């Protein structure tokens, strides 16, 4: 399982304390598009990164538990 924590570019930029040339808006928009595309594939899940840390953590926990609960390897 690959967890993609999705955050709109404007929010991502506001969260970066020290920006360098990789954190341009155009670059981050392209990277986000690629990750959103990847999140539709099997084995990838996307969670809302605009929520609080606790809420985002809970989303990840729920996805992991769901995967484990449905795993034939754990029967």
PQR file with spaces between the fields and no chain letter, atoms N, CA, C, O and H, PARSE charges and radii, in Angstrom:
ATOM       1  N    UNK     1       0.842   -1.171    0.000 -0.4000 1.5000
ATOM       2  CA   UNK     1       0.000    0.000    0.000 -0.0000 2.0000
ATOM       3  C    UNK     1       0.890    1.238    0.000  0.5500 1.7000
ATOM       4  O    UNK     1       1.846    1.346    0.768 -0.5500 1.4000
ATOM       5  N    UNK     2       0.545    2.158   -0.881 -0.4000 1.5000
ATOM       6  CA   UNK     2       1.209    3.457   -0.927 -0.0000 2.0000
ATOM       7  C    UNK     2       0.167    4.500   -0.555  0.5500 1.7000
ATOM       8  O    UNK     2      -0.878    4.596   -1.198 -0.5500 1.4000
ATOM       9  H    UNK     2      -0.232    2.070   -1.505  0.4000 1.0000
ATOM      10  N    UNK     3       0.448    5.273    0.471 -0.4000 1.5000
ATOM      11  CA   UNK     3      -0.481    6.300    0.929 -0.0000 2.0000
ATOM      12  C    UNK     3      -0.017    7.654    0.390  0.5500 1.7000
ATOM      13  O    UNK     3       1.114    8.080    0.627 -0.5500 1.4000
ATOM      14  H    UNK     3       1.297    5.195    0.993  0.4000 1.0000
ATOM      15  N    UNK     4      -0.904    8.311   -0.333 -0.4000 1.5000
ATOM      16  CA   UNK     4      -0.631    9.646   -0.853 -0.0000 2.0000
ATOM      17  C    UNK     4      -1.441   10.636   -0.022  0.5500 1.7000
ATOM      18  O    UNK     4      -2.671   10.596   -0.013 -0.5500 1.4000
ATOM      19  H    UNK     4      -1.823    7.965   -0.526  0.4000 1.0000
ATOM      20  N    UNK     5      -0.744   11.512    0.665 -0.4000 1.5000
ATOM      21  CA   UNK     5      -1.408   12.544    1.452 -0.0000 2.0000
ATOM      22  C    UNK     5      -1.553   13.760    0.532  0.5500 1.7000
ATOM      23  O    UNK     5      -0.582   14.465    0.254 -0.5500 1.4000
ATOM      24  H    UNK     5       0.255   11.544    0.658  0.4000 1.0000
ATOM      25  N    UNK     6      -2.776   13.988    0.071 -0.4000 1.5000
ATOM      26  CA   UNK     6      -3.041   15.017   -0.930 -0.0000 2.0000
ATOM      27  C    UNK     6      -3.294   16.369   -0.279  0.5500 1.7000
ATOM      28  O    UNK     6      -4.145   16.512    0.600 -0.5500 1.4000
ATOM      29  H    UNK     6      -3.564   13.415    0.296  0.4000 1.0000
ATOM      30  N    UNK     7      -2.532   17.355   -0.735 -0.4000 1.5000
ATOM      31  CA   UNK     7      -2.648   18.717   -0.231 -0.0000 2.0000
ATOM      32  C    UNK     7      -2.621   19.665   -1.431  0.5500 1.7000
ATOM      33  O    UNK     7      -1.721   19.566   -2.265 -0.5500 1.4000
ATOM      34  H    UNK     7      -1.841   17.239   -1.449  0.4000 1.0000
ATOM      35  N    UNK     8      -3.583   20.578   -1.536 -0.4000 1.5000
ATOM      36  CA   UNK     8      -3.529   21.569   -2.611 -0.0000 2.0000
ATOM      37  C    UNK     8      -2.215   22.359   -2.559  0.5500 1.7000
ATOM      38  O    UNK     8      -1.646   22.568   -1.488 -0.5500 1.4000
ATOM      39  H    UNK     8      -4.314   20.658   -0.859  0.4000 1.0000
ATOM      40  N    UNK     9      -1.752   22.787   -3.716 -0.4000 1.5000
ATOM      41  CA   UNK     9      -0.451   23.437   -3.829 -0.0000 2.0000
ATOM      42  C    UNK     9      -0.330   24.667   -2.925  0.5500 1.7000
ATOM      43  O    UNK     9       0.699   24.850   -2.275 -0.5500 1.4000
ATOM      44  H    UNK     9      -2.214   22.617   -4.586  0.4000 1.0000
ATOM      45  N    UNK    10      -1.343   25.494   -2.876 -0.4000 1.5000
ATOM      46  CA   UNK    10      -1.272   26.706   -2.050 -0.0000 2.0000
ATOM      47  C    UNK    10      -1.034   26.363   -0.577  0.5500 1.7000
ATOM      48  O    UNK    10      -0.258   27.032    0.105 -0.5500 1.4000
ATOM      49  H    UNK    10      -2.179   25.345   -3.404  0.4000 1.0000
ATOM      50  N    UNK    11      -1.694   25.334   -0.103 -0.4000 1.5000
ATOM      51  CA   UNK    11      -1.514   24.909    1.291 -0.0000 2.0000
ATOM      52  C    UNK    11      -0.125   24.316    1.475  0.5500 1.7000
ATOM      53  O    UNK    11       0.544   24.590    2.472 -0.5500 1.4000
ATOM      54  H    UNK    11      -2.325   24.790   -0.657  0.4000 1.0000
ATOM      55  N    UNK    12       0.310   23.503    0.516 -0.4000 1.5000
ATOM      56  CA   UNK    12       1.651   22.912    0.600 -0.0000 2.0000
ATOM      57  C    UNK    12       2.713   24.003    0.682  0.5500 1.7000
ATOM      58  O    UNK    12       3.627   23.923    1.504 -0.5500 1.4000
ATOM      59  H    UNK    12      -0.233   23.281   -0.293  0.4000 1.0000
ATOM      60  N    UNK    13       2.596   25.016   -0.162 -0.4000 1.5000
ATOM      61  CA   UNK    13       3.576   26.107   -0.148 -0.0000 2.0000
ATOM      62  C    UNK    13       3.580   26.852    1.181  0.5500 1.7000
ATOM      63  O    UNK    13       4.635   27.268    1.660 -0.5500 1.4000
ATOM      64  H    UNK    13       1.854   25.081   -0.829  0.4000 1.0000
ATOM      65  N    UNK    14       2.412   27.020    1.771 -0.4000 1.5000
ATOM      66  CA   UNK    14       2.350   27.735    3.051 -0.0000 2.0000
ATOM      67  C    UNK    14       2.957   26.923    4.190  0.5500 1.7000
ATOM      68  O    UNK    14       3.317   27.482    5.226 -0.5500 1.4000
ATOM      69  H    UNK    14       1.555   26.683    1.382  0.4000 1.0000
ATOM      70  N    UNK    15       3.073   25.614    4.006 -0.4000 1.5000
ATOM      71  CA   UNK    15       3.609   24.743    5.060 -0.0000 2.0000
ATOM      72  C    UNK    15       5.117   24.547    4.962  0.5500 1.7000
ATOM      73  O    UNK    15       5.726   24.000    5.882 -0.5500 1.4000
ATOM      74  H    UNK    15       2.780   25.160    3.164  0.4000 1.0000
ATOM      75  N    UNK    16       5.722   24.978    3.875 -0.4000 1.5000
ATOM      76  CA   UNK    16       7.162   24.787    3.683 -0.0000 2.0000
ATOM      77  C    UNK    16       7.900   25.970    4.312  0.5500 1.7000
ATOM      78  O    UNK    16       7.762   27.101    3.847 -0.5500 1.4000
ATOM      79  H    UNK    16       5.228   25.423    3.128  0.4000 1.0000
ATOM      80  N    UNK    17       8.688   25.714    5.372 -0.4000 1.5000
ATOM      81  CA   UNK    17       9.346   26.827    6.061 -0.0000 2.0000
ATOM      82  C    UNK    17      10.431   27.509    5.216  0.5500 1.7000
ATOM      83  O    UNK    17      10.502   28.737    5.176 -0.5500 1.4000
ATOM      84  H    UNK    17       8.800   24.795    5.749  0.4000 1.0000
ATOM      85  N    UNK    18      11.258   26.729    4.555 -0.4000 1.5000
ATOM      86  CA   UNK    18      12.328   27.285    3.721 -0.0000 2.0000
ATOM      87  C    UNK    18      12.202   26.692    2.330  0.5500 1.7000
ATOM      88  O    UNK    18      12.422   25.497    2.129 -0.5500 1.4000
ATOM      89  H    UNK    18      11.200   25.732    4.588  0.4000 1.0000
ATOM      90  N    UNK    19      11.851   27.527    1.384 -0.4000 1.5000
ATOM      91  CA   UNK    19      11.618   27.052    0.024 -0.0000 2.0000
ATOM      92  C    UNK    19      12.909   27.106   -0.784  0.5500 1.7000
ATOM      93  O    UNK    19      13.738   27.995   -0.590 -0.5500 1.4000
ATOM      94  H    UNK    19      11.672   28.497    1.548  0.4000 1.0000
ATOM      95  N    UNK    20      13.071   26.141   -1.695 -0.4000 1.5000
ATOM      96  CA   UNK    20      14.170   26.208   -2.651 -0.0000 2.0000
ATOM      97  C    UNK    20      13.572   26.099   -4.049  0.5500 1.7000
ATOM      98  O    UNK    20      12.354   26.177   -4.208 -0.5500 1.4000
ATOM      99  H    UNK    20      12.398   25.418   -1.852  0.4000 1.0000
ATOM     100  N    UNK    21      14.399   25.923   -5.040 -0.4000 1.5000
ATOM     101  CA   UNK    21      13.909   25.958   -6.422 -0.0000 2.0000
ATOM     102  C    UNK    21      12.951   24.819   -6.760  0.5500 1.7000
ATOM     103  O    UNK    21      12.242   24.908   -7.763 -0.5500 1.4000
ATOM     104  H    UNK    21      15.388   25.860   -4.910  0.4000 1.0000
ATOM     105  N    UNK    22      12.903   23.763   -5.969 -0.4000 1.5000
ATOM     106  CA   UNK    22      11.992   22.652   -6.245 -0.0000 2.0000
ATOM     107  C    UNK    22      10.565   22.951   -5.792  0.5500 1.7000
ATOM     108  O    UNK    22       9.637   22.247   -6.191 -0.5500 1.4000
ATOM     109  H    UNK    22      13.478   23.690   -5.154  0.4000 1.0000
ATOM     110  N    UNK    23      10.377   23.957   -4.987 -0.4000 1.5000
ATOM     111  CA   UNK    23       9.056   24.235   -4.450 -0.0000 2.0000
ATOM     112  C    UNK    23       8.314   25.338   -5.200  0.5500 1.7000
ATOM     113  O    UNK    23       7.529   26.068   -4.596 -0.5500 1.4000
ATOM     114  H    UNK    23      11.131   24.528   -4.663  0.4000 1.0000
ATOM     115  N    UNK    24       8.546   25.470   -6.488 -0.4000 1.5000
ATOM     116  CA   UNK    24       7.782   26.458   -7.249 -0.0000 2.0000
ATOM     117  C    UNK    24       6.353   25.954   -7.418  0.5500 1.7000
ATOM     118  O    UNK    24       6.098   24.750   -7.415 -0.5500 1.4000
ATOM     119  H    UNK    24       9.185   24.877   -6.978  0.4000 1.0000
ATOM     120  N    UNK    25       5.433   26.894   -7.563 -0.4000 1.5000
ATOM     121  CA   UNK    25       4.022   26.538   -7.690 -0.0000 2.0000
ATOM     122  C    UNK    25       3.792   25.640   -8.907  0.5500 1.7000
ATOM     123  O    UNK    25       3.083   24.638   -8.811 -0.5500 1.4000
ATOM     124  H    UNK    25       5.640   27.872   -7.565  0.4000 1.0000
ATOM     125  N    UNK    26       4.375   25.985  -10.029 -0.4000 1.5000
ATOM     126  CA   UNK    26       4.193   25.204  -11.261 -0.0000 2.0000
ATOM     127  C    UNK    26       4.702   23.770  -11.078  0.5500 1.7000
ATOM     128  O    UNK    26       4.035   22.815  -11.478 -0.5500 1.4000
ATOM     129  H    UNK    26       4.951   26.799  -10.107  0.4000 1.0000
ATOM     130  N    UNK    27       5.871   23.626  -10.479 -0.4000 1.5000
ATOM     131  CA   UNK    27       6.452   22.300  -10.245 -0.0000 2.0000
ATOM     132  C    UNK    27       5.551   21.472   -9.330  0.5500 1.7000
ATOM     133  O    UNK    27       5.269   20.309   -9.621 -0.5500 1.4000
ATOM     134  H    UNK    27       6.413   24.401  -10.154  0.4000 1.0000
ATOM     135  N    UNK    28       5.102   22.066   -8.229 -0.4000 1.5000
ATOM     136  CA   UNK    28       4.258   21.334   -7.285 -0.0000 2.0000
ATOM     137  C    UNK    28       2.909   20.962   -7.892  0.5500 1.7000
ATOM     138  O    UNK    28       2.366   19.902   -7.578 -0.5500 1.4000
ATOM     139  H    UNK    28       5.332   23.010   -7.992  0.4000 1.0000
ATOM     140  N    UNK    29       2.360   21.815   -8.756 -0.4000 1.5000
ATOM     141  CA   UNK    29       1.099   21.481   -9.427 -0.0000 2.0000
ATOM     142  C    UNK    29       1.270   20.243  -10.302  0.5500 1.7000
ATOM     143  O    UNK    29       0.403   19.369  -10.315 -0.5500 1.4000
ATOM     144  H    UNK    29       2.801   22.676   -9.011  0.4000 1.0000
ATOM     145  N    UNK    30       2.378   20.162  -11.032 -0.4000 1.5000
ATOM     146  CA   UNK    30       2.639   19.003  -11.895 -0.0000 2.0000
ATOM     147  C    UNK    30       2.838   17.741  -11.054  0.5500 1.7000
ATOM     148  O    UNK    30       2.305   16.681  -11.383 -0.5500 1.4000
ATOM     149  H    UNK    30       3.083   20.872  -11.022  0.4000 1.0000
ATOM     150  N    UNK    31       3.598   17.857   -9.979 -0.4000 1.5000
ATOM     151  CA   UNK    31       3.830   16.712   -9.096 -0.0000 2.0000
ATOM     152  C    UNK    31       2.512   16.232   -8.495  0.5500 1.7000
ATOM     153  O    UNK    31       2.261   15.028   -8.430 -0.5500 1.4000
ATOM     154  H    UNK    31       4.030   18.718   -9.711  0.4000 1.0000
ATOM     155  N    UNK    32       1.673   17.163   -8.058 -0.4000 1.5000
ATOM     156  CA   UNK    32       0.376   16.786   -7.480 -0.0000 2.0000
ATOM     157  C    UNK    32      -0.482   16.066   -8.508  0.5500 1.7000
ATOM     158  O    UNK    32      -1.114   15.061   -8.184 -0.5500 1.4000
ATOM     159  H    UNK    32       1.877   18.141   -8.112  0.4000 1.0000
ATOM     160  N    UNK    33      -0.516   16.561   -9.742 -0.4000 1.5000
ATOM     161  CA   UNK    33      -1.279   15.900  -10.805 -0.0000 2.0000
ATOM     162  C    UNK    33      -0.820   14.454  -10.989  0.5500 1.7000
ATOM     163  O    UNK    33      -1.643   13.548  -11.118 -0.5500 1.4000
ATOM     164  H    UNK    33      -0.003   17.377  -10.005  0.4000 1.0000
ATOM     165  N    UNK    34       0.490   14.244  -10.999 -0.4000 1.5000
ATOM     166  CA   UNK    34       1.033   12.892  -11.173 -0.0000 2.0000
ATOM     167  C    UNK    34       0.647   11.983  -10.012  0.5500 1.7000
ATOM     168  O    UNK    34       0.296   10.822  -10.224 -0.5500 1.4000
ATOM     169  H    UNK    34       1.159   14.980  -10.893  0.4000 1.0000
ATOM     170  N    UNK    35       0.709   12.497   -8.795 -0.4000 1.5000
ATOM     171  CA   UNK    35       0.333   11.686   -7.637 -0.0000 2.0000
ATOM     172  C    UNK    35      -1.160   11.379   -7.626  0.5500 1.7000
ATOM     173  O    UNK    35      -1.557   10.274   -7.257 -0.5500 1.4000
ATOM     174  H    UNK    35       0.995   13.440   -8.623  0.4000 1.0000
ATOM     175  N    UNK    36      -1.991   12.338   -8.023 -0.4000 1.5000
ATOM     176  CA   UNK    36      -3.428   12.084   -8.101 -0.0000 2.0000
ATOM     177  C    UNK    36      -3.704   10.998   -9.134  0.5500 1.7000
ATOM     178  O    UNK    36      -4.532   10.116   -8.907 -0.5500 1.4000
ATOM     179  H    UNK    36      -1.668   13.236   -8.322  0.4000 1.0000
ATOM     180  N    UNK    37      -3.015   11.061  -10.261 -0.4000 1.5000
ATOM     181  CA   UNK    37      -3.161   10.022  -11.288 -0.0000 2.0000
ATOM     182  C    UNK    37      -2.743    8.658  -10.733  0.5500 1.7000
ATOM     183  O    UNK    37      -3.438    7.664  -10.944 -0.5500 1.4000
ATOM     184  H    UNK    37      -2.341   11.777  -10.445  0.4000 1.0000
ATOM     185  N    UNK    38      -1.627    8.610  -10.034 -0.4000 1.5000
ATOM     186  CA   UNK    38      -1.151    7.348   -9.461 -0.0000 2.0000
ATOM     187  C    UNK    38      -2.116    6.804   -8.421  0.5500 1.7000
ATOM     188  O    UNK    38      -2.236    5.588   -8.270 -0.5500 1.4000
ATOM     189  H    UNK    38      -1.063    9.418   -9.863  0.4000 1.0000
ATOM     190  N    UNK    39      -2.805    7.682   -7.700 -0.4000 1.5000
ATOM     191  CA   UNK    39      -3.672    7.235   -6.610 -0.0000 2.0000
ATOM     192  C    UNK    39      -4.867    6.424   -7.090  0.5500 1.7000
ATOM     193  O    UNK    39      -5.531    5.773   -6.284 -0.5500 1.4000
ATOM     194  H    UNK    39      -2.708    8.669   -7.822  0.4000 1.0000
ATOM     195  N    UNK    40      -5.149    6.452   -8.375 -0.4000 1.5000
ATOM     196  CA   UNK    40      -6.263    5.657   -8.904 -0.0000 2.0000
ATOM     197  C    UNK    40      -5.851    4.217   -9.189  0.5500 1.7000
ATOM     198  O    UNK    40      -6.699    3.381   -9.502 -0.5500 1.4000
ATOM     199  H    UNK    40      -4.609    6.981   -9.030  0.4000 1.0000
ATOM     200  N    UNK    41      -4.576    3.925   -9.086 -0.4000 1.5000
ATOM     201  CA   UNK    41      -4.079    2.575   -9.360 -0.0000 2.0000
ATOM     202  C    UNK    41      -4.221    1.688   -8.125  0.5500 1.7000
ATOM     203  O    UNK    41      -4.303    2.166   -6.993 -0.5500 1.4000
ATOM     204  H    UNK    41      -3.887    4.605   -8.833  0.4000 1.0000
ATOM     205  N    UNK    42      -4.248    0.401   -8.380 -0.4000 1.5000
ATOM     206  CA   UNK    42      -4.337   -0.564   -7.280 -0.0000 2.0000
ATOM     207  C    UNK    42      -3.101   -0.455   -6.393  0.5500 1.7000
ATOM     208  O    UNK    42      -1.978   -0.324   -6.879 -0.5500 1.4000
ATOM     209  H    UNK    42      -4.182    0.014   -9.299  0.4000 1.0000
ATOM     210  N    UNK    43      -3.331   -0.513   -5.100 -0.4000 1.5000
ATOM     211  CA   UNK    43      -2.229   -0.447   -4.148 -0.0000 2.0000
ATOM     212  C    UNK    43      -1.937    0.962   -3.658  0.5500 1.7000
ATOM     213  O    UNK    43      -1.126    1.156   -2.752 -0.5500 1.4000
ATOM     214  H    UNK    43      -4.244   -0.620   -4.705  0.4000 1.0000
ATOM     215  N    UNK    44      -2.604    1.949   -4.260 -0.4000 1.5000
ATOM     216  CA   UNK    44      -2.425    3.337   -3.855 -0.0000 2.0000
ATOM     217  C    UNK    44      -3.706    3.831   -3.200  0.5500 1.7000
ATOM     218  O    UNK    44      -4.803    3.509   -3.656 -0.5500 1.4000
ATOM     219  H    UNK    44      -3.263    1.792   -4.996  0.4000 1.0000
ATOM     220  N    UNK    45      -3.575    4.601   -2.145 -0.4000 1.5000
ATOM     221  CA   UNK    45      -4.731    5.260   -1.535 -0.0000 2.0000
ATOM     222  C    UNK    45      -4.390    6.730   -1.340  0.5500 1.7000
ATOM     223  O    UNK    45      -3.236    7.090   -1.111 -0.5500 1.4000
ATOM     224  H    UNK    45      -2.683    4.863   -1.774  0.4000 1.0000
ATOM     225  N    UNK    46      -5.399    7.559   -1.434 -0.4000 1.5000
ATOM     226  CA   UNK    46      -5.214    9.002   -1.275 -0.0000 2.0000
ATOM     227  C    UNK    46      -6.022    9.466   -0.076  0.5500 1.7000
ATOM     228  O    UNK    46      -7.204    9.149    0.052 -0.5500 1.4000
ATOM     229  H    UNK    46      -6.337    7.266   -1.621  0.4000 1.0000
ATOM     230  N    UNK    47      -5.373   10.219    0.800 -0.4000 1.5000
ATOM     231  CA   UNK    47      -6.064   10.770    1.960 -0.0000 2.0000
ATOM     232  C    UNK    47      -5.976   12.294    1.913  0.5500 1.7000
ATOM     233  O    UNK    47      -5.094   12.861    1.268 -0.5500 1.4000
ATOM     234  H    UNK    47      -4.413   10.477    0.697  0.4000 1.0000
ATOM     235  N    UNK    48      -6.892   12.930    2.599 -0.4000 1.5000
ATOM     236  CA   UNK    48      -7.006   14.383    2.603 -0.0000 2.0000
ATOM     237  C    UNK    48      -5.993   14.989    3.564  0.5500 1.7000
ATOM     238  O    UNK    48      -6.117   14.846    4.780 -0.5500 1.4000
ATOM     239  H    UNK    48      -7.608   12.469    3.123  0.4000 1.0000
ATOM     240  N    UNK    49      -5.006   15.655    3.021 -0.4000 1.5000
ATOM     241  CA   UNK    49      -3.968   16.265    3.834 -0.0000 2.0000
ATOM     242  C    UNK    49      -4.298   17.662    4.319  0.5500 1.7000
ATOM     243  O    UNK    49      -3.461   18.315    4.941 -0.5500 1.4000
ATOM     244  H    UNK    49      -4.906   15.771    2.032  0.4000 1.0000
ATOM     245  N    UNK    50      -5.521   18.135    4.041 -0.4000 1.5000
ATOM     246  CA   UNK    50      -5.906   19.464    4.523 -0.0000 2.0000
ATOM     247  C    UNK    50      -6.500   19.404    5.922  0.5500 1.7000
ATOM     248  O    UNK    50      -6.747   20.434    6.550 -0.5500 1.4000
ATOM     249  H    UNK    50      -6.201   17.605    3.536  0.4000 1.0000
ATOM     250  N    UNK    51      -6.725   18.196    6.398 -0.4000 1.5000
ATOM     251  CA   UNK    51      -7.291   18.018    7.735 -0.0000 2.0000
ATOM     252  C    UNK    51      -6.204   18.207    8.783  0.5500 1.7000
ATOM     253  O    UNK    51      -5.041   18.429    8.446 -0.5500 1.4000
ATOM     254  H    UNK    51      -6.525   17.359    5.888  0.4000 1.0000
ATOM     255  N    UNK    52      -6.580   18.119   10.040 -0.4000 1.5000
ATOM     256  CA   UNK    52      -5.585   18.201   11.110 -0.0000 2.0000
ATOM     257  C    UNK    52      -4.673   16.973   11.036  0.5500 1.7000
ATOM     258  O    UNK    52      -4.999   15.984   10.380 -0.5500 1.4000
ATOM     259  H    UNK    52      -7.525   17.938   10.314  0.4000 1.0000
ATOM     260  N    UNK    53      -3.545   17.050   11.707 -0.4000 1.5000
ATOM     261  CA   UNK    53      -2.631   15.901   11.745 -0.0000 2.0000
ATOM     262  C    UNK    53      -3.348   14.673   12.288  0.5500 1.7000
ATOM     263  O    UNK    53      -3.185   13.567   11.772 -0.5500 1.4000
ATOM     264  H    UNK    53      -3.280   17.854   12.240  0.4000 1.0000
ATOM     265  N    UNK    54      -4.132   14.877   13.321 -0.4000 1.5000
ATOM     266  CA   UNK    54      -4.834   13.757   13.952 -0.0000 2.0000
ATOM     267  C    UNK    54      -5.855   13.134   13.003  0.5500 1.7000
ATOM     268  O    UNK    54      -5.960   11.910   12.918 -0.5500 1.4000
ATOM     269  H    UNK    54      -4.264   15.775   13.740  0.4000 1.0000
ATOM     270  N    UNK    55      -6.603   13.970   12.293 -0.4000 1.5000
ATOM     271  CA   UNK    55      -7.603   13.459   11.356 -0.0000 2.0000
ATOM     272  C    UNK    55      -6.944   12.737   10.180  0.5500 1.7000
ATOM     273  O    UNK    55      -7.424   11.694    9.735 -0.5500 1.4000
ATOM     274  H    UNK    55      -6.517   14.964   12.362  0.4000 1.0000
ATOM     275  N    UNK    56      -5.852   13.296    9.687 -0.4000 1.5000
ATOM     276  CA   UNK    56      -5.128   12.653    8.584 -0.0000 2.0000
ATOM     277  C    UNK    56      -4.566   11.314    9.049  0.5500 1.7000
ATOM     278  O    UNK    56      -4.653   10.319    8.330 -0.5500 1.4000
ATOM     279  H    UNK    56      -5.463   14.144   10.048  0.4000 1.0000
ATOM     280  N    UNK    57      -3.994   11.289   10.245 -0.4000 1.5000
ATOM     281  CA   UNK    57      -3.471   10.050   10.813 -0.0000 2.0000
ATOM     282  C    UNK    57      -4.574    9.007   10.922  0.5500 1.7000
ATOM     283  O    UNK    57      -4.361    7.835   10.613 -0.5500 1.4000
ATOM     284  H    UNK    57      -3.924   12.097   10.829  0.4000 1.0000
ATOM     285  N    UNK    58      -5.739    9.430   11.357 -0.4000 1.5000
ATOM     286  CA   UNK    58      -6.879    8.512   11.500 -0.0000 2.0000
ATOM     287  C    UNK    58      -7.291    7.940   10.146  0.5500 1.7000
ATOM     288  O    UNK    58      -7.605    6.754   10.048 -0.5500 1.4000
ATOM     289  H    UNK    58      -5.912   10.382   11.608  0.4000 1.0000
ATOM     290  N    UNK    59      -7.294    8.764    9.110 -0.4000 1.5000
ATOM     291  CA   UNK    59      -7.618    8.271    7.765 -0.0000 2.0000
ATOM     292  C    UNK    59      -6.629    7.189    7.333  0.5500 1.7000
ATOM     293  O    UNK    59      -7.023    6.161    6.783 -0.5500 1.4000
ATOM     294  H    UNK    59      -7.039    9.728    9.190  0.4000 1.0000
ATOM     295  N    UNK    60      -5.351    7.429    7.586 -0.4000 1.5000
ATOM     296  CA   UNK    60      -4.327    6.446    7.215 -0.0000 2.0000
ATOM     297  C    UNK    60      -4.545    5.160    8.003  0.5500 1.7000
ATOM     298  O    UNK    60      -4.502    4.070    7.433 -0.5500 1.4000
ATOM     299  H    UNK    60      -5.031    8.265    8.033  0.4000 1.0000
ATOM     300  N    UNK    61      -4.778    5.278    9.308 -0.4000 1.5000
ATOM     301  CA   UNK    61      -5.042    4.097   10.139 -0.0000 2.0000
ATOM     302  C    UNK    61      -6.224    3.290    9.607  0.5500 1.7000
ATOM     303  O    UNK    61      -6.156    2.065    9.512 -0.5500 1.4000
ATOM     304  H    UNK    61      -4.813    6.164    9.771  0.4000 1.0000
ATOM     305  N    UNK    62      -7.299    3.983    9.263 -0.4000 1.5000
ATOM     306  CA   UNK    62      -8.492    3.299    8.758 -0.0000 2.0000
ATOM     307  C    UNK    62      -8.197    2.549    7.470  0.5500 1.7000
ATOM     308  O    UNK    62      -8.667    1.426    7.288 -0.5500 1.4000
ATOM     309  H    UNK    62      -7.354    4.978    9.340  0.4000 1.0000
ATOM     310  N    UNK    63      -7.426    3.153    6.573 -0.4000 1.5000
ATOM     311  CA   UNK    63      -7.090    2.489    5.312 -0.0000 2.0000
ATOM     312  C    UNK    63      -6.212    1.261    5.551  0.5500 1.7000
ATOM     313  O    UNK    63      -6.403    0.223    4.918 -0.5500 1.4000
ATOM     314  H    UNK    63      -7.044    4.065    6.720  0.4000 1.0000
ATOM     315  N    UNK    64      -5.255    1.386    6.465 -0.4000 1.5000
ATOM     316  CA   UNK    64      -4.373    0.251    6.771 -0.0000 2.0000
ATOM     317  C    UNK    64      -5.173   -0.870    7.417  0.5500 1.7000
ATOM     318  O    UNK    64      -5.022   -2.032    7.038 -0.5500 1.4000
ATOM     319  H    UNK    64      -5.100    2.229    6.979  0.4000 1.0000
ATOM     320  N    UNK    65      -6.017   -0.545    8.381 -0.4000 1.5000
ATOM     321  CA   UNK    65      -6.842   -1.563    9.041 -0.0000 2.0000
ATOM     322  C    UNK    65      -7.765   -2.249    8.043  0.5500 1.7000
ATOM     323  O    UNK    65      -7.954   -3.464    8.103 -0.5500 1.4000
ATOM     324  H    UNK    65      -6.140    0.399    8.690  0.4000 1.0000
ATOM     325  N    UNK    66      -8.337   -1.481    7.132 -0.4000 1.5000
ATOM     326  CA   UNK    66      -9.212   -2.051    6.112 -0.0000 2.0000
ATOM     327  C    UNK    66      -8.448   -3.039    5.237  0.5500 1.7000
ATOM     328  O    UNK    66      -8.950   -4.117    4.920 -0.5500 1.4000
ATOM     329  H    UNK    66      -8.184   -0.494    7.084  0.4000 1.0000
ATOM     330  N    UNK    67      -7.246   -2.666    4.855 -0.4000 1.5000
ATOM     331  CA   UNK    67      -6.420   -3.559    4.040 -0.0000 2.0000
ATOM     332  C    UNK    67      -6.095   -4.835    4.808  0.5500 1.7000
ATOM     333  O    UNK    67      -6.205   -5.933    4.263 -0.5500 1.4000
ATOM     334  H    UNK    67      -6.838   -1.790    5.112  0.4000 1.0000
ATOM     335  N    UNK    68      -5.699   -4.698    6.059 -0.4000 1.5000
ATOM     336  CA   UNK    68      -5.343   -5.864    6.861 -0.0000 2.0000
ATOM     337  C    UNK    68      -6.553   -6.748    7.148  0.5500 1.7000
ATOM     338  O    UNK    68      -6.445   -7.974    7.135 -0.5500 1.4000
ATOM     339  H    UNK    68      -5.610   -3.806    6.502  0.4000 1.0000
ATOM     340  N    UNK    69      -7.705   -6.129    7.406 -0.4000 1.5000
ATOM     341  CA   UNK    69      -8.921   -6.897    7.681 -0.0000 2.0000
ATOM     342  C    UNK    69      -9.356   -7.727    6.481  0.5500 1.7000
ATOM     343  O    UNK    69      -9.967   -8.784    6.643 -0.5500 1.4000
ATOM     344  H    UNK    69      -7.792   -5.133    7.417  0.4000 1.0000
ATOM     345  N    UNK    70      -9.044   -7.255    5.282 -0.4000 1.5000
ATOM     346  CA   UNK    70      -9.451   -7.947    4.058 -0.0000 2.0000
ATOM     347  C    UNK    70      -8.338   -8.777    3.432  0.5500 1.7000
ATOM     348  O    UNK    70      -8.485   -9.267    2.312 -0.5500 1.4000
ATOM     349  H    UNK    70      -8.548   -6.397    5.150  0.4000 1.0000
ATOM     350  N    UNK    71      -7.237   -8.936    4.137 -0.4000 1.5000
ATOM     351  CA   UNK    71      -6.101   -9.667    3.589 -0.0000 2.0000
ATOM     352  C    UNK    71      -6.244  -11.170    3.816  0.5500 1.7000
ATOM     353  O    UNK    71      -6.407  -11.613    4.953 -0.5500 1.4000
ATOM     354  H    UNK    71      -7.117   -8.537    5.046  0.4000 1.0000
ATOM     355  N    UNK    72      -6.183  -11.961    2.735 -0.4000 1.5000
ATOM     356  CA   UNK    72      -6.254  -13.413    2.893 -0.0000 2.0000
ATOM     357  C    UNK    72      -5.008  -13.982    3.579  0.5500 1.7000
ATOM     358  O    UNK    72      -5.029  -15.107    4.078 -0.5500 1.4000
ATOM     359  H    UNK    72      -6.050  -11.602    1.811  0.4000 1.0000
ATOM     360  N    UNK    73      -3.944  -13.215    3.599 -0.4000 1.5000
ATOM     361  CA   UNK    73      -2.709  -13.681    4.229 -0.0000 2.0000
ATOM     362  C    UNK    73      -2.828  -13.758    5.743  0.5500 1.7000
ATOM     363  O    UNK    73      -2.058  -14.463    6.394 -0.5500 1.4000
ATOM     364  H    UNK    73      -3.927  -12.302    3.193  0.4000 1.0000
ATOM     365  N    UNK    74      -3.790  -13.035    6.303 -0.4000 1.5000
ATOM     366  CA   UNK    74      -3.934  -12.989    7.756 -0.0000 2.0000
ATOM     367  C    UNK    74      -5.024  -13.903    8.279  0.5500 1.7000
ATOM     368  O    UNK    74      -5.316  -13.896    9.475 -0.5500 1.4000
ATOM     369  H    UNK    74      -4.415  -12.462    5.773  0.4000 1.0000
ATOM     370  N    UNK    75      -5.624  -14.684    7.409 -0.4000 1.5000
ATOM     371  CA   UNK    75      -6.678  -15.623    7.839 -0.0000 2.0000
ATOM     372  C    UNK    75      -6.090  -16.842    8.506  0.5500 1.7000
ATOM     373  O    UNK    75      -6.828  -17.731    8.928 -0.5500 1.4000
ATOM     374  H    UNK    75      -5.386  -14.690    6.438  0.4000 1.0000
